[in-house]
Amino acid sequence: ESGNLIAKYSYGDKASITLSADISLGSLQVDGEHAVISNEKVAGHNAQLYIKGDSIRLAWLDENVSRAFSICAVNVTEETVAYIAEAFAQYFD
């Protein structure tokens, strides 16, 4: 994961969540091969959701603060990732 690590949570080998921020737009690029990709919204910002096996990545650009953000999670539901992203994005607005 490129970028500035903001927080990383691990629940043993059961689940993990990593939150990152980076001013580089290149950090939003993800290897989407064999992933299910969908367009989403995070606090009104365009976002891309990548699901590959038990891994999820939600990435978005907040133009108000000129930063790209991402949440990477393993063994965590899409709903949980979306909830965390909304709270995370509102903190920076």
PLY file of the C-alpha trace (Angstrom):
ply
format ascii 1.0
element vertex 93
property float x
property float y
property float z
element edge 92
property int vertex1
property int vertex2
end_header
0.00 0.00 0.00
1.48 3.34 -1.00
0.70 6.51 0.86
0.79 7.77 4.38
-0.51 5.17 6.77
-3.16 6.67 9.03
-4.34 3.58 10.88
-4.02 -0.17 10.74
-6.18 -2.57 12.67
-5.65 -6.32 12.83
-7.87 -8.86 14.46
-5.43 -11.75 14.65
-5.44 -13.61 11.37
-9.22 -13.14 11.04
-9.48 -9.62 9.63
-7.55 -6.41 8.99
-8.29 -2.84 7.96
-5.76 -0.28 6.70
-6.56 3.42 6.16
-4.17 5.49 4.05
-3.89 8.96 2.59
-1.62 10.21 -0.16
-1.51 13.41 -2.18
-0.47 11.41 -5.25
-3.26 10.54 -7.67
-1.21 7.54 -8.75
-1.96 5.94 -5.41
-5.53 5.37 -6.59
-4.38 2.94 -9.26
-5.09 -0.64 -8.29
-4.42 -3.95 -9.99
-7.97 -4.76 -10.98
-7.20 -8.04 -12.71
-9.71 -10.68 -11.59
-11.41 -8.13 -9.32
-15.01 -7.02 -9.27
-14.92 -3.23 -9.66
-17.79 -0.83 -9.06
-18.20 2.93 -8.88
-19.40 4.22 -5.53
-19.69 7.47 -3.57
-17.90 8.32 -0.33
-19.19 11.50 1.33
-20.20 12.74 -2.12
-16.83 11.95 -3.73
-16.46 9.50 -6.60
-14.90 6.26 -5.41
-13.98 2.87 -6.78
-14.62 -0.35 -4.92
-12.42 -3.35 -5.74
-13.31 -6.81 -4.48
-10.89 -9.64 -5.05
-11.48 -12.80 -3.05
-11.76 -11.84 0.61
-10.01 -8.48 0.03
-11.76 -5.14 -0.48
-10.24 -1.81 -1.42
-12.23 1.41 -1.53
-10.33 4.38 -3.00
-11.42 7.97 -3.60
-10.12 11.46 -4.27
-11.20 14.34 -2.06
-10.55 17.41 -4.20
-11.43 19.69 -1.28
-8.24 18.70 0.50
-6.30 17.50 -2.60
-5.74 14.04 -1.19
-6.41 10.51 -2.30
-7.63 8.05 0.33
-8.03 4.31 0.48
-9.27 1.65 2.80
-8.00 -1.88 2.37
-9.71 -4.66 4.25
-9.51 -8.42 4.49
-12.42 -10.52 5.76
-14.54 -7.41 6.36
-17.95 -6.77 4.78
-18.54 -4.16 2.08
-21.01 -2.45 4.41
-18.40 -2.12 7.15
-15.85 -0.68 4.70
-18.45 1.82 3.42
-19.33 2.87 6.98
-15.68 3.40 7.90
-15.05 5.34 4.67
-17.95 7.72 5.33
-16.73 8.47 8.86
-13.14 8.78 7.67
-14.04 11.17 4.81
-16.18 13.39 7.04
-13.24 13.83 9.39
-11.27 15.52 6.58
-14.16 17.66 5.24
0 1
1 2
2 3
3 4
4 5
5 6
6 7
7 8
8 9
9 10
10 11
11 12
12 13
13 14
14 15
15 16
16 17
17 18
18 19
19 20
20 21
21 22
22 23
23 24
24 25
25 26
26 27
27 28
28 29
29 30
30 31
31 32
32 33
33 34
34 35
35 36
36 37
37 38
38 39
39 40
40 41
41 42
42 43
43 44
44 45
45 46
46 47
47 48
48 49
49 50
50 51
51 52
52 53
53 54
54 55
55 56
56 57
57 58
58 59
59 60
60 61
61 62
62 63
63 64
64 65
65 66
66 67
67 68
68 69
69 70
70 71
71 72
72 73
73 74
74 75
75 76
76 77
77 78
78 79
79 80
80 81
81 82
82 83
83 84
84 85
85 86
86 87
87 88
88 89
89 90
90 91
91 92
